[in-house]
């Protein structure tokens, strides 16, 4: 097992970003000069030239997987494909997230010279033509959760076993599709009108419940609640829990019974898009939880937070953090990498919020590294929902970096830690685990960390490739069992889309961020991020 150098701290995140941007400062490769497909040895890879060559090789192969997943007639990517990239191994279902990932990946492939402008425009034109004709919920402009990538038909039965599918409009899925459309609109002028026509109909206010939230004092009528968004809605009543209603005054839909109440999770992209479009008020930024309040009412969560109440935009916010290995972190819901770091692929949170996200993102990466290398002793790190090497799909993460109790876990044995919750008799807790099992790492987590810990991320990826059968014709396979050596020899559109986005930003000086974060996104959200101070800053 290899041992990486000491992980980065928040104090040197600027150095980390500068290191990565120095790599990106050299001109992008052209389609005829993209370097070898195989990244090869990382000996000396911390020099800008060799590091860039490795990144270009990873990108070239990862783009090949995205292209192989995509139906040439419809322009829709499959959800996943086998490790040999054979078209017969494509899944027969796709989602709005997958489509969004393909759109931004195509722009990255163009911007880095992997494909020509003409090819990129032709590919995206095909996709937009199909998306414009997909069946959707017309009043909200929102798309359903599953479609057939070969025909564009909405799925009502699951193709693998015939089980019923209850068409569902997910706030998260639609946010990633809208992100891909926004990238397209700003990156390909010839197709801006078509992309805007689809995106402008998507109303994220459909998910927004203005009355959901927590006040410091429930009796204080001077405090507002910021409101929260629902997970999504069905048009017809599904089996199980749902809530009939409509925040826009249209015909009832059937909302999920839950709202997204945690702040540092991927649904914030839907919130950002809604705020930027004027569909959701700015105060919503403060409506979700940094941690839950430090009372026994919330003792079912990970452990007792430390923090204080503040008021922003008239909304009470408990500025809480959780302890982890000598630092204090604003957690995600489950402790996974993509919850924290998929959104900043497109929105420069750590720049706009230097005293909030600028502190938290590098600390979160540090926590993931320390868990894998020191606490669990796997010798590798990077925990995020992915394929299960033993079959199926599973949520992986670092339990102690999440709000949820027990949260996600990093190994196949589901080793977790029931931490004490001080002052609450029902939560005496238990000692921390002294051993972990077969840790499962996913390479996309290292690519998400590339901005914040570039040397550590590059070394981790090189070690995974050298020590396991972890790399194929489409780049890194989806997940690796570090003890068993089991590998999921498959590529997922979402995970590869994150890889391509991270590499595209590294090689083009953040072109994806530039496409998404300009205009209303910046003018409405940057002041909110700038205003807030996470209490982890004073750790």
C-alpha positions in Angstrom: 0.0 0.0 0.0 1.3 3.5 -0.9 1.3 6.4 1.5 0.6 9.8 0.0 2.2 13.0 1.3 0.4 15.0 3.9 -3.0 16.2 2.5 -3.6 19.9 1.8 -5.0 22.2 4.4 -7.3 25.1 3.7 -4.3 27.5 4.2 -2.7 26.2 1.0 -5.7 25.8 -1.3 -4.5 28.8 -3.2 -1.2 27.1 -3.9 -3.1 24.0 -5.0 -5.3 25.9 -7.4 -2.3 27.8 -8.7 -0.5 24.6 -9.4 -3.4 23.1 -11.3 -3.9 26.4 -13.3 -0.3 26.5 -14.2 -0.8 23.1 -15.8 -3.7 24.6 -17.7 -1.8 27.6 -18.9 -0.2 25.9 -21.8 -2.2 25.8 -25.1 -4.7 23.0 -25.5 -3.9 20.1 -27.7 -5.4 20.0 -31.2 -7.4 17.1 -32.6 -4.3 15.9 -34.4 -1.9 16.5 -31.5 -3.7 15.2 -28.4 -0.9 13.0 -27.2 -1.0 9.2 -26.5 -4.2 7.7 -25.4 -2.5 5.9 -22.6 -1.3 8.3 -19.8 1.6 6.0 -18.9 4.0 6.5 -16.0 3.6 9.5 -13.6 7.3 9.7 -13.0 8.0 13.4 -12.9 4.3 14.1 -13.4 4.4 17.0 -11.0 6.2 19.0 -13.8 3.6 21.0 -15.8 4.4 19.5 -19.1 4.2 15.8 -18.1 1.2 16.5 -15.9 -0.7 18.1 -18.8 0.1 15.1 -21.0 -1.3 12.7 -18.4 -4.5 14.8 -18.0 -4.9 15.0 -21.8 -4.6 11.2 -22.0 -7.2 10.7 -19.3 -9.5 13.1 -21.1 -9.1 11.6 -24.5 -10.1 8.1 -23.2 -12.9 9.4 -20.9 -14.4 11.2 -23.9 -14.2 8.0 -25.9 -16.5 6.4 -23.3 -19.0 9.2 -23.5 -19.0 9.0 -27.3 -19.4 5.2 -27.2 -22.5 5.5 -24.9 -24.3 7.8 -27.3 -26.9 6.8 -29.9 -25.9 8.4 -33.2 -29.5 8.8 -34.3 -31.0 10.4 -31.2 -27.8 11.9 -29.7 -28.9 10.6 -26.3 -26.3 8.8 -24.1 -27.0 5.5 -22.4 -26.8 5.5 -18.6 -23.8 3.1 -18.8 -21.8 0.9 -21.1 -19.5 -2.1 -20.7 -15.8 -1.8 -20.2 -15.0 -2.8 -23.8 -17.2 0.1 -25.1 -19.1 -2.3 -27.4 -22.4 -0.7 -28.5 -24.3 -3.9 -27.6 -23.4 -3.3 -23.9 -25.1 0.1 -23.8 -27.9 0.3 -21.2 -31.4 0.8 -22.7 -32.3 3.7 -20.4 -31.0 7.2 -19.8 -31.8 10.2 -17.6 -31.8 14.0 -17.8 -28.6 14.1 -15.8 -26.9 11.8 -18.4 -28.0 14.0 -21.2 -26.7 17.1 -19.5 -23.4 15.4 -18.9 -23.1 14.5 -22.6 -23.8 18.1 -23.6 -21.1 19.6 -21.4 -18.7 16.8 -22.3 -19.1 17.5 -26.0 -18.2 21.1 -25.4 -15.2 20.1 -23.4 -14.1 17.8 -26.2 -14.4 20.7 -28.6 -12.6 23.2 -26.3 -9.7 20.9 -25.8 -9.3 20.0 -29.5 -10.4 16.4 -29.2 -13.1 17.0 -31.8 -13.7 19.7 -34.3 -16.1 22.6 -33.9 -18.2 21.1 -36.8 -18.4 17.7 -35.1 -19.3 19.2 -31.7 -22.1 21.3 -33.3 -23.5 18.4 -35.2 -23.5 16.2 -32.2 -25.2 18.7 -30.0 -27.7 19.7 -32.7 -28.9 16.1 -32.8 -29.2 15.9 -29.1 -31.2 19.1 -28.8 -33.5 18.1 -31.6 -34.3 14.9 -29.6 -34.6 16.6 -26.3 -37.0 19.2 -27.7 -39.4 16.3 -28.6 -39.1 14.3 -25.4 -42.3 14.0 -23.4 -42.2 16.2 -20.3 -44.4 17.9 -17.8 -45.5 20.8 -19.9 -46.6 23.3 -17.1 -43.2 23.2 -15.4 -41.0 22.3 -18.4 -39.4 19.5 -16.4 -38.4 16.2 -17.9 -39.1 12.7 -16.5 -36.5 10.5 -14.9 -36.1 7.8 -17.5 -36.1 7.6 -21.3 -35.1 5.1 -24.0 -31.9 6.5 -25.5 -32.5 4.7 -28.8 -36.0 6.2 -29.4 -36.5 9.0 -26.8 -39.6 7.3 -25.5 -40.5 7.9 -21.9 -40.1 4.7 -19.9 -43.1 3.3 -18.1 -41.6 -0.2 -17.6 -38.0 -1.0 -16.6 -36.3 -2.6 -19.6 -34.3 -5.0 -17.5 -37.1 -6.7 -15.7 -40.4 -5.2 -16.8 -41.1 -3.6 -13.4 -43.3 -0.5 -13.6 -41.7 2.9 -13.8 -43.7 5.8 -12.3 -42.6 8.9 -14.3 -41.0 11.3 -12.0 -39.6 14.8 -12.5 -36.5 15.1 -10.3 -35.2 18.5 -9.2 -31.7 17.1 -9.2 -31.8 15.5 -12.6 -33.4 18.5 -14.2 -30.8 20.8 -12.7 -28.0 18.8 -14.4 -29.8 18.8 -17.7 -30.4 22.6 -17.4 -26.7 23.0 -16.7 -25.8 21.2 -19.9 -28.2 23.3 -21.8 -26.7 26.5 -20.3 -23.2 25.4 -21.3 -24.5 24.7 -24.8 -26.3 28.1 -25.0 -23.2 30.0 -24.2 -20.6 27.8 -25.9 -22.2 27.1 -29.3 -23.7 30.3 -30.6 -25.3 28.5 -33.6 -27.4 26.4 -31.2 -28.0 29.0 -28.5 -31.6 29.6 -29.6 -32.5 25.9 -29.5 -30.9 25.3 -26.1 -32.5 28.4 -24.7 -35.9 27.5 -25.9 -35.8 24.3 -23.9 -34.1 25.7 -20.8 -36.3 28.8 -20.5 -39.3 26.6 -20.0 -37.8 24.8 -17.0 -39.3 26.4 -13.9 -37.4 25.4 -10.7 -39.9 27.3 -8.7 -42.1 24.3 -9.2 -40.1 22.5 -6.5 -39.8 25.4 -4.1 -41.8 25.3 -0.8 -41.4 28.8 0.7 -42.7 27.7 4.1 -40.1 25.0 4.8 -37.2 25.7 7.1 -36.1 26.1 10.8 -36.0 29.2 12.9 -33.8 29.7 16.0 -37.0 30.5 17.9 -40.2 29.1 16.3 -42.2 31.9 18.0 -40.1 34.7 16.5 -42.3 36.1 13.8 -39.6 38.6 12.7 -37.5 35.7 11.2 -38.2 34.4 7.8 -37.6 30.8 6.7 -35.6 30.5 3.5 -37.7 27.7 2.0 -36.5 24.4 0.6 -37.0 22.4 -2.6 -38.7 19.1 -2.9 -37.0 16.0 -4.3 -39.4 16.1 -7.2 -42.9 15.2 -8.2 -45.1 12.6 -10.0 -48.0 13.6 -12.3 -50.0 10.6 -11.1 -50.2 9.3 -7.5 -47.3 6.8 -7.0 -47.3 4.0 -4.6 -46.0 5.0 -1.2 -45.7 8.5 0.2 -46.5 11.6 -1.7 -48.0 15.0 -1.1 -50.5 16.5 -3.5 -50.1 20.2 -4.2 -48.7 22.8 -6.6 -46.6 25.9 -5.6 -47.5 27.6 -8.9 -51.2 27.3 -8.6 -51.5 24.8 -11.5 -53.1 21.4 -11.4 -51.9 19.2 -8.5 -48.8 17.1 -8.8 -47.6 14.6 -6.3 -44.5 15.8 -4.5 -42.0 13.7 -2.7 -42.6 13.7 1.1 -39.1 15.0 1.7 -37.4 18.3 1.0 -33.7 18.7 0.5 -32.8 20.1 3.9 -29.0 19.8 3.8 -27.0 22.7 2.3 -23.7 21.0 1.1 -25.3 18.5 -1.3 -25.8 18.4 -5.1 -29.4 19.7 -5.1 -28.0 23.2 -4.5 -27.4 23.3 -8.3 -31.2 23.3 -8.7 -31.4 26.1 -6.1 -28.7 28.1 -7.9 -30.4 27.8 -11.2 -33.8 28.8 -9.7 -32.3 31.8 -7.9 -30.4 33.0 -11.0 -33.6 32.7 -13.1 -35.7 34.6 -10.6 -37.9 31.6 -10.0 -36.7 31.2 -6.4 -36.0 34.1 -4.0 -32.4 34.7 -2.9 -33.2 34.1 0.7 -33.5 30.4 -0.2 -29.7 30.2 -0.2 -29.9 30.4 3.6 -32.9 28.1 3.9 -31.1 24.7 4.2 -29.0 23.4 7.0 -25.2 23.7 7.3 -25.8 21.3 10.2 -28.9 20.7 12.1 -29.2 22.7 15.4 -27.2 21.3 18.4 -30.2 20.0 20.4 -31.4 16.5 21.3 -34.2 16.9 18.8 -31.6 16.2 16.1 -29.6 13.5 18.0 -30.3 11.0 15.3 -27.8 12.7 13.1 -24.1 12.1 13.0 -22.8 13.8 16.1 -23.3 17.1 18.0 -22.3 20.1 16.0 -20.6 23.3 17.2 -21.8 26.6 15.9 -23.9 29.7 16.5 -27.0 31.2 15.0 -26.7 34.1 12.6 -29.2 35.9 10.5 -28.7 36.5 6.8 -31.3 38.1 4.5 -33.8 37.9 7.4 -33.3 34.1 7.7 -31.9 32.4 10.8 -29.0 30.1 10.0 -27.3 27.8 12.4 -23.7 28.0 11.3 -22.7 24.6 12.5 -19.8 22.3 11.8 -18.9 18.8 12.7 -15.6 17.6 14.1 -13.3 15.4 12.0 -9.7 14.6 12.8 -8.8 18.0 14.2 -10.8 20.1 11.8 -14.4 21.3 11.7 -16.3 20.8 8.5 -19.7 21.7 7.1 -20.8 18.1 6.2 -22.6 16.8 3.2 -25.7 14.6 3.7 -23.9 11.2 3.3 -20.2 12.0 3.4 -19.5 11.5 -0.4 -17.3 13.5 -2.7 -19.8 14.3 -5.5 -22.3 15.8 -3.1 -19.7 18.4 -2.1 -17.7 18.9 -5.3 -19.9 18.3 -8.4 -21.5 21.8 -8.1 -18.2 23.7 -8.1 -17.3 22.1 -11.5 -19.6 24.9 -12.8 -19.9 27.5 -10.0 -16.7 29.0 -8.4 -18.0 28.7 -4.9 -14.6 28.8 -3.2 -13.8 32.1 -5.0 -17.2 33.8 -4.4 -17.3 32.5 -0.8 -13.8 32.7 0.4 -14.8 32.5 4.1 -17.3 29.7 3.5 -16.8 27.3 0.6 -13.2 28.5 0.2 -12.5 27.0 3.6 -14.7 24.0 3.5 -14.0 22.5 0.1 -10.3 21.8 0.7 -11.0 20.6 4.2 -13.5 18.2 2.9 -11.0 16.8 0.4 -8.5 16.6 3.2 -11.0 14.6 5.2 -11.5 12.1 2.4 -7.8 11.6 2.0 -7.1 11.2 5.7 -10.0 8.6 6.0 -8.6 6.5 3.1 -4.9 6.8 3.9 -4.8 7.0 7.7 -8.1 6.3 9.5 -9.2 3.2 7.4 -5.7 2.4 6.1 -6.9 1.4 2.6 -3.9 3.1 0.9 -6.2 4.8 -1.5 -9.0 7.3 -1.2 -12.0 8.9 -3.0 -15.5 7.7 -1.8 -18.6 8.6 -3.7 -21.8 6.8 -5.0 -20.7 4.5 -7.8 -21.1 1.0 -9.1 -20.5 -1.7 -6.5 -17.6 -3.9 -7.7 -19.5 -6.9 -6.5 -22.5 -5.9 -8.6 -25.2 -3.2 -8.6 -24.9 0.4 -7.5 -24.2 1.7 -4.0 -23.7 4.9 -2.0 -20.1 5.2 -0.7 -18.8 8.0 1.5 -17.0 8.8 4.7 -19.5 8.3 7.5 -18.1 11.0 9.7 -18.2 13.6 6.9 -22.0 13.3 6.6 -24.9 14.7 8.5 -26.9 11.5 8.3 -26.6 8.8 10.9 -25.3 6.3 10.0 -24.6 7.9 6.6 -22.8 6.4 3.7 -19.8 4.0 4.4 -16.5 3.5 2.7 -16.3 -0.3 2.7 -18.3 -3.3 1.6 -18.8 -4.3 5.2 -20.6 -1.0 5.9 -18.3 -0.1 8.8 -19.8 3.0 10.5 -19.3 4.9 13.7 -22.1 5.6 16.1 -20.6 8.7 17.6 -21.8 10.1 20.9 -24.1 13.1 20.9 -23.1 15.0 24.0 -25.9 15.8 26.5 -28.5 13.4 25.0 -29.0 10.2 27.0 -30.2 8.2 24.0 -26.8 8.8 22.2 -24.0 7.6 24.4 -22.3 6.4 21.2 -19.5 3.8 20.8 -15.8 3.8 20.3 -14.5 4.6 16.8 -13.8 1.5 14.6 -10.4 0.1 14.9 -10.5 -1.6 11.5 -12.2 -1.4 8.1 -12.9 -3.9 5.4 -12.8 -3.8 1.6 -12.7 -0.1 0.9 -14.4 0.9 -2.4 -13.0 3.9 -4.2 -14.2 5.5 -7.3 -11.8 7.4 -9.6 -14.3 10.2 -10.3 -13.8 11.3 -6.7 -10.1 12.0 -7.3 -10.9 14.1 -10.4 -13.4 16.1 -8.3 -10.6 16.7 -5.8 -8.1 17.7 -8.6 -8.6 21.5 -8.0 -8.1 21.3 -4.3 -5.3 18.7 -3.9 -3.8 18.2 -7.4 -0.6 16.3 -6.4 -2.5 14.0 -4.1 -5.2 13.3 -6.8 -2.7 12.6 -9.5 -0.8 10.2 -7.2 -3.9 8.4 -6.1 -5.1 7.9 -9.7 -1.6 6.7 -10.7 -1.5 4.2 -7.9 -5.0 2.9 -8.7 -4.0 2.3 -12.2 -0.7 0.6 -11.4 -2.1 -1.6 -8.6 -5.4 -2.8 -10.1 -7.0 -3.6 -13.4 -8.6 -0.1 -13.1 -8.1 1.4 -16.6 -9.6 0.5 -19.9 -10.3 2.0 -23.4 -12.7 4.6 -21.9 -10.5 5.7 -19.0 -10.8 4.6 -15.4 -13.4 2.0 -14.7 -16.1 3.0 -12.3 -15.1 1.5 -8.9 -12.4 -0.6 -7.3 -12.4 -2.8 -4.1 -9.0 -2.0 -2.6 -8.7 -5.2 -0.6 -10.5 -7.7 -2.8 -9.2 -6.2 -6.0 -12.6 -6.5 -7.5 -13.2 -3.9 -10.2 -16.5 -2.7 -11.8 -15.6 -2.9 -15.5 -18.2 -0.4 -16.6 -18.5 3.3 -17.4 -21.4 5.4 -16.2 -22.4 8.6 -18.0 -22.8 10.6 -14.8 -19.4 9.6 -13.4 -17.6 10.0 -16.7 -19.3 13.3 -17.1 -17.8 14.5 -13.9 -14.4 13.3 -14.9 -14.6 15.1 -18.3 -15.8 18.3 -16.6 -13.0 18.3 -14.1 -10.4 17.6 -16.8 -11.9 20.2 -19.1 -11.7 22.9 -16.4 -8.1 21.9 -15.6 -7.0 22.1 -19.3 -9.0 25.2 -20.4 -8.7 27.6 -17.5 -12.2 26.8 -16.2 -14.2 27.1 -19.4 -17.2 25.3 -18.0 -17.3 27.6 -15.0 -17.2 30.6 -17.3 -20.1 29.4 -19.4 -22.3 28.7 -16.3 -21.4 31.3 -13.7 -21.5 34.6 -15.6 -24.5 36.9 -15.6 -27.4 36.4 -13.2 -25.7 33.4 -11.6 -22.9 35.7 -10.4 -24.9 38.8 -9.7 -27.4 37.0 -7.5 -25.4 34.3 -5.8 -21.9 35.8 -5.4 -23.1 38.4 -2.8 -24.8 35.6 -0.8 -21.7 33.5 -0.7 -19.4 36.4 0.1 -21.6 37.4 3.0 -21.5 34.1 4.8 -18.8 32.9 7.2 -18.7 29.2 8.1 -17.6 28.7 11.7 -15.0 26.3 10.4 -12.9 29.3 9.5 -12.2 29.9 13.2 -11.4 26.2 13.8 
